[in-house]
Amino acid sequence: MFIVRLTIATCAAILWTSVVPFVFALSLDDAKAKGLVGEKNNGYLGAVTPSNTEAQMLIDDVNQKRRQAYEDIAKRNRTSVQAVETLAGEKAIQNTKSGNLIEGPGGWMKK
């Protein structure tokens, strides 16, 4: 389990710095700060404001890259993708800046 957590932490650091291509005018940090997107407990981003097309494109791109990373981690560690997603979700919520949005039991809330 330690190896899985270490691998997730490493991948999270890599993903954090490389998942947002320069073609998006809206960066992940900006989208979070503006309250357009938030971290979900399943390891993926969610749309706080579903009608924002630019934010949704960003979410789709980041989530696709996260999914690929989670599948790779699961395969290397002989565990389920769901287990990796759960651990990644915990880490993402822990690492979310104060004031940004996270998914709670009753919906979106500020951390």
N, C-alpha and C positions, 0 to 999 in steps of 0.2 A: 504494500500500500504506500510505503514511503517513496518508492521509485515512481509510482503513478503520480503522487503529489508533486514530487520534484520535477517530473517531466511536464506536468501541467503548468507549474510555475514558470518553467523555462519557456514553454510555448506561449504562455500568456504574455511574457515580456517581449518575445519576438513579435507576436501578433499585435500587441499594443503599439509598437513603433512602425509596423509595416502594413497594416491592413487597409489603410485609407489611401487609395491612389490619388495622385495629384490632380486627376481630372475632375474631382468633386470640388465645387466651390465651398461647400460646407464640410468642415472637418468634423471628426468624431467628437473632439473636445468641445467645439462650438455647438454642435447639435445637442450634446449633453447639457452644456451650460445654459442653452436657450430653452431647455425643457422639452425638446422635440423627441428625444429618444431616452431610453433608460435601460438599465441592466435588469434582465429577468433572472429568476432563480434557476432556470434551466440551462444557463450558460450562453444565452443568446441575447441580442438586443431586441427591444420592442419599441413600437411606435406609440408615443404618448399622444401625438397629434397625427392621427391616421391620414388626414387630408394633405399632408405636406409631401409632395412627390419627391423632392430632392432628398429629404430625410429618409423616405422609404427606399430610394435607390441606394443610399448609404447603408442602411440596415441590411438590405438584401446582399450587398457586396460583403460586408463584414461577416454576416452570419454564414454565408457560403464558405468563406475562408476559415471561420471557426469550425464549421462542421467537418471540413476536410482535415483540419488539425486534430480534432477530437477522434475522428476515425483512425487516423495514423497512430495516435497515442493508444487507443483501445487495442489496435492490432498488435502493436509492439509489446504491450503489457498483458495481452491475452485476457482482456476484460471487456465488458460491454460498453458501447458508446454511451448508453444512458448513465452508467457510473461515472464516466469521464465528464459528461455534461453536468451532472450534479455537482461534482467537485469544482469544476470550472465556474459554475454559477455561484457557488459559495465564495470562491476567490474573487470573482468579479465584483460581487456585492461588497465584500470586505474592502476592496481596493477603490471603490467608488468614492469620489470626493464628496465632502460634506456639502449639502445643498443640491446635489444632483439627484435624479430620480431613480428609485429602485422599485421593483415589483414586490408588493407586500401582499398579505392575505386578502386585504380589501381593495386591492388595486395599486395604482401608482402613489408613491409617497416620497417625500424628501428624506435623504439620509441625514 
